[in-house]
Amino acid sequence: MANEVFETVRTILAVREYQDKPLPEDVVRRIVEAAHLTASASNTQPWHFVLVRERERLRKLGSLVRTGPYIANAAAAVIVAYEKQSRTGLSDASRAIQSMLLAAWGDRVGSNWTGFGSLENVRIEFGLPDTYEVLGVLPFGYPKRKVIGNKKRKPLDEVVSAERFGTPLT
Ligand SMILES: Cc1cc2nc3c(=O)[nH]c(=O)nc-3n(C[C@H](O)[C@H](O)[C@H](O)COP(=O)(O)O)c2cc1C
């Protein structure tokens, strides 16, 4: 029986080039709802997400995130921040990121995680209070090229053991 969630996990790749085409409103809505619906430790939801769609702001983001200049060409982006005082904020926000990436790919919208902390410039520019840490920025858009599911991963047995470390799966 086909498992659509697994297929989404299997085929998703980092997409860094986007078509110059807007995303439908319902698709964008699903992406932020996926973040909103994500589980967090003790259900504290210690996060905030800023949806950015104005071209000038997307360009600004592209200039602020050193490892994500291509955000400038995305149809939309989400800034992901978590409350600094939350012990689990980093994990909770990371899980919300994965929800958004998978939900987007389920609609054939490409994305990628850019940045990893040290995004104080983004926090200030987009008006997030200093009680938040910006974890990353996710650009979204229809992929410019066909995305072929060619993942480069370590062999399964190198990263998964059965029962005890080092025992391969049969
Ligand atoms: C925590 C994290 C941070 C990342 N940061 C960046 C980044 O700043 N810029 C970028 O282009 N890609 C970034 N990536 C994407 C990874 O480089 C990419 O997912 C990885 O090389 C595997 O490629 P694939 O997703 O196409 O299989 C990041 C991914 C993760 C999980």
The ligand as a Tripos MOL2 file, in Angstrom:
@<TRIPOS>MOLECULE
LIG
   31    33     1     0     0
SMALL
NO_CHARGES

@<TRIPOS>ATOM
      1 C1         19.9780   22.3970   10.0950 C.3       1 LIG1
      2 C2         20.1670   22.6180    8.6140 C.ar      1 LIG1
      3 C3         20.7430   23.7890    8.1650 C.ar      1 LIG1
      4 C4         20.9100   24.0060    6.8020 C.ar      1 LIG1
      5 N1         21.4120   25.2160    6.3730 N.ar      1 LIG1
      6 C5         21.4970   25.4650    5.0470 C.ar      1 LIG1
      7 C6         21.8950   26.7530    4.5880 C.ar      1 LIG1
      8 O1         22.1740   27.6620    5.3770 O.2       1 LIG1
      9 N2         21.9340   26.9720    3.2610 N.ar      1 LIG1
     10 C7         21.6020   25.9940    2.3430 C.ar      1 LIG1
     11 O2         21.6320   26.2660    1.1290 O.2       1 LIG1
     12 N3         21.2150   24.7550    2.7470 N.ar      1 LIG1
     13 C8         21.1470   24.4690    4.0710 C.ar      1 LIG1
     14 N4         20.6950   23.2380    4.5180 N.ar      1 LIG1
     15 C9         20.3330   22.1900    3.5250 C.3       1 LIG1
     16 C10        21.3070   21.0050    3.5160 C.3       1 LIG1
     17 O3         22.5730   21.4340    3.0430 O.3       1 LIG1
     18 C11        20.7350   19.8990    2.6270 C.3       1 LIG1
     19 O4         19.4600   19.5160    3.0920 O.3       1 LIG1
     20 C12        21.6620   18.6840    2.6520 C.3       1 LIG1
     21 O5         22.8430   18.9960    1.9750 O.3       1 LIG1
     22 C13        21.0670   17.4380    2.0100 C.3       1 LIG1
     23 O6         20.6070   17.7300    0.7090 O.3       1 LIG1
     24 P1         19.1210   17.2810    0.2780 P.3       1 LIG1
     25 O7         18.1780   17.9370    1.2510 O.co2     1 LIG1
     26 O8         18.9460   17.8210   -1.1280 O.co2     1 LIG1
     27 O9         19.0630   15.7940    0.3400 O.co2     1 LIG1
     28 C14        20.5250   23.0110    5.8640 C.ar      1 LIG1
     29 C15        19.9220   21.8300    6.3380 C.ar      1 LIG1
     30 C16        19.7480   21.6420    7.6810 C.ar      1 LIG1
     31 C17        19.0570   20.3720    8.1600 C.3       1 LIG1
@<TRIPOS>BOND
     1     1     2 1
     2     2     3 ar
     3     2    30 ar
     4     3     4 ar
     5     4     5 ar
     6     4    28 ar
     7     5     6 ar
     8     6     7 ar
     9     6    13 1
    10     7     8 2
    11     7     9 ar
    12     9    10 ar
    13    10    11 2
    14    10    12 ar
    15    12    13 ar
    16    13    14 ar
    17    14    15 1
    18    14    28 ar
    19    15    16 1
    20    16    17 1
    21    16    18 1
    22    18    19 1
    23    18    20 1
    24    20    21 1
    25    20    22 1
    26    22    23 1
    27    23    24 1
    28    24    25 2
    29    24    26 1
    30    24    27 1
    31    28    29 ar
    32    29    30 ar
    33    30    31 1
@<TRIPOS>SUBSTRUCTURE
     1 LIG1         1 GROUP 0 **** ****
